[in-house]
Amino acid sequence: NYNVKESLDIDNKIIIEEIYSKNSLHEVIEFLIDKFLNISRYVASNSKGKGIKRIVKYVENKYYKDLKLEDLAEIFNYNSSYLGKLFKDTTGQNFNTYLDNVRIEEAKKLLVEDKLKVYEVGEKVGYKNIDYFYYKFKKYVGVSALNYKKTKQLQ
């Protein structure tokens, strides 16, 4: 939903009158091409941010899966290199950094709320390699996942 009709002030009655006022099929085609180009420019200028918002929402809902930028590019119909640049320009972070942040924030919640073991939390948020989860958690939070869990349980 790009709200094209409202944003471009498109009135079907006026467009039809405009078409009927043309003297040849060539003029009608030129008129329609001009209208479609205006619409496509509008959609293109407003779709970049919306596309990234959809991808961010997808990541926030599927962070526990094996997500790769290349796979998301295919799902959302982008070139993967272009998507990586667009993602960074829009969010301020590389895709993998963003995904790590989402996973670590969820891990922090699970460590405090659930009675899961640290390795179970790592698996639940999408890290198949537990050592990698320990490394990433300490890198982003500054303390080990186990120390984080102990500290938060005492509070």
N, C-alpha and C positions, 0 to 999 in steps of 0.2 A: 504494500500500500504506500504509494509515493505521493498521494494527494495531488496528483498532476492537474486534475480538473480545477481544483480550487486555487492552486498555486500559480497556474498559468492563465487563469481567468478564461477558461475554455467554456464557451457557450455553444451547444450543439446547434441551436437555431441560427445563430450568426454564421457558423461554419457552413451549414447547408445553404444559406442565402448566398454566401461567398462563392460556393461551388456553382450554384445556378447562374451567378453573374458572369462566369467565365465564358469566353467565346469559342474555345476549342478544348479538345481533350488534352492537348499539350499544356494549356494553361491550368487545367484542373490538376493534372499530374504534378506540375511545378508547385502549385499551391499546396497540395497534400505532402509533397516531399518537404517543403519548408516547414509545415506544421509538425510532421514526424521528427524532423531534425531538431526542432525546438524542444519537443518532448523528450527525445533521447538525450539531449544535452542536459536537460533538467534532471532526468533520472540518473545520469552518470555523475553529475556533480553532487547528488544527494545520496548516492548508494554506497560510497566508500566507507563512510563511518558506520552505516547500518550493517554492511557486510561484516565488518570487524566486530561490531556489537553482537551479531549472531554467532560469530566464531568464539568470542569471549564467553558468551552464555553457554555454548556447547562445551567448552573446556571446563567451565565451572560445574556443569552437570555430569561430565564424563571423565573427570580428572583421574579417576582410579583405573582407567583403561590405558592401554599402550598407545598413547597419542603421539603422532609425529606430524610435523608441519606439512610434509609431503602428502600425507593421507588427508589432512584437513583441506589442503589445496585442491585435491581431487574431489572431495565431498562438496566443497563450496564453489567449485569451478574457477579456481585461480591458478596462475602459474606459481609454483612454490617459491621461487626467488622473489617474485613481486609480492607475494603474500607476506614473506618474511620482512621485507622492507616496509610494507604498509602496516603490518602489525606493530613493528617498532615505532614507526612514525605516530601511530594512533595511541598506543598504550605507554610508550616510553621505555618498553622492555623488549628484549628478544623473546621469542616464543618460549624457548626452553626455560628461561628465567621466570617468565610469567607462570608457566605450568608448575615449576618447582615451588613458587610462592603459594599458589593455590593449594598444592598438596601439603606443604608444611603447615599452613594455617589450619587445614582440616585435621592434620595429624595432632596439632596442639590441642584442638577441641577434643579429639578422641582420647588422647592421653589423660585428660582431666576428667572427662565425663564417663567414659566406659571403663570397664574392668578388664580391658584387653592388655595383653603383654605387648611390649614395645615392638617386637618383630611382627606381631599380628597387625598392629597399627600401620607399620610400614607397608605390609602387603595390602592392607585395606585401602590405602591412599594411592596405590599404584606402583610402588617400588618392589620389583620382584627380587632384587638383590638387597638383602638386609644390611650388608656392609655399606652399600651405596646410600641407603636411607640414613644410616647413622652419620655418614659423612655429610650428606646434604643438610640434615637437621642441625648438626653442630655449626655448619657453615652459615646457615640463615638465622639461627636463634642464638648462637653463641655458647650454648651448653648442650650436653648430650641429651638425648631424648629421655633416658632413664632419670637423670638429674632433674630435668624439667618436670617430669611426672612426679617425682618425690617432693620437689619444692612446691608445686601447685597443690598437692594433696595435703600439705601441712598448713596451707593458708585457709 
